[in-house]
Each structure stands twice: as C-alpha cells, then as structure tokens.
Amino acid sequence: MFLDILGTVTSLLATYYFIQLNNKAWLSSLFATLANSWLYWQKGIYADMLLESFYFLSTCYGWYLWRTSTQKEVIIIGKLSIKQWFVLLGLIAGLFVLIVNLLVTFTHSDIALLDALTTSLSLGAQWLMCYKIIATWILWFITDAIYAFMYIQKEIPFHSLLMVVYTLMAIIGYRTWAKQRGIQLLSRTKSCLQ
C-alpha cells in the first residue's frame, strides 16, 4: 500500500509540472519511476516494471533536452504530421506485438494484452513528451483510461484512481500546451516580421 501511495503522489506531482512545462517534472518523475517499478514487480505487472526502466532513462534524456533548451532557445511545442502519426502508430503496433509475445513466452502474466497495449502506448507518449510534441497528451489520455481499468483488475486502487485523474490531466495538459503553442507561434511570427 505504501508504494501505491508514494508512486501515486510523486507521479501526480510530475504530471502537474509537465503540464506547466516546468523542469521540476523530471526530478519528480525520477522518484515516481523508482517507487512504481518496485510496486509493479511486487504485483507481477512485468511490462510496466520494464516500462519504468525506460521512463527512468527517458526522464534523464528529457530533463537534459529541456534544460539545455532553456539555456539556449526554448523548444517550441510541436505537432505531428499525418505521415508522422502513421509512423508512430506503426511503431506502437510493432511494440505491442513484440511485448505480447515476450509476456506470453516468459511470464505468467494474466493481463498480457492490456499490459502490452499500455506499455507500447506509454513508450510512444513518453518519447513525444521528451520533444514537447502536443500529441503526447492524446496518447496519455487513451493510455490512462486503459490503465485505470487494468489497475482495478490488479487490485491497485490508488494507481487506478491516479489513472482516472491522469485522464483528466491529459485533457488539461493538451489545452495548456495548445494555448502555449499558439503563443509561441505568434511570438515567432512577430519576430520574423520585425
């Protein structure tokens, strides 16, 4: 129960900071990954446990990108083209097939399909987060809704509630980033005209 609560609180804090485009998100995220990976190992959610390892590495990478960009030039919030969406969805589908096969072959997971789906979607969303691509919030919305159901199945109540809150935060994150993106593009256009 302690790890469930600790992981929930630190994860919420990290997401709040991500919405605000605040670099504190990355440190909070590091603590969350440590607590959550231990919890998932205890509960037998193996793909999520490995996902936390990826989060740890991508958190270090994203923190580096965001910190170096604030020292030079702010990373503009980007968006995906149609072609990039197809590439992303193809990669997610490929990861899903790979992860399902690994879980079925090497674990006793009773939720291999859900675990693989949420893991592959999360990998895509986290990668987009590192580069401040607004589509990250669309993927997080879908992923978090599925996670809420999965965590109820695995009797992790605080994380299930966290995912419901995350689903709402994904909407707020999308709206906040869309507004900020509009401001950035307007500012850039004005500076080009001068």
PyMOL commands that set and color helices and strands:
alter all, ss='L'
color gray80, all
select helices_A, chain A and resi 2-19+24-43+46-71+82-106+112-130+136-153+157-193
alter helices_A, ss='H'
color red, helices_A
deselect
rebuild
show_as cartoon
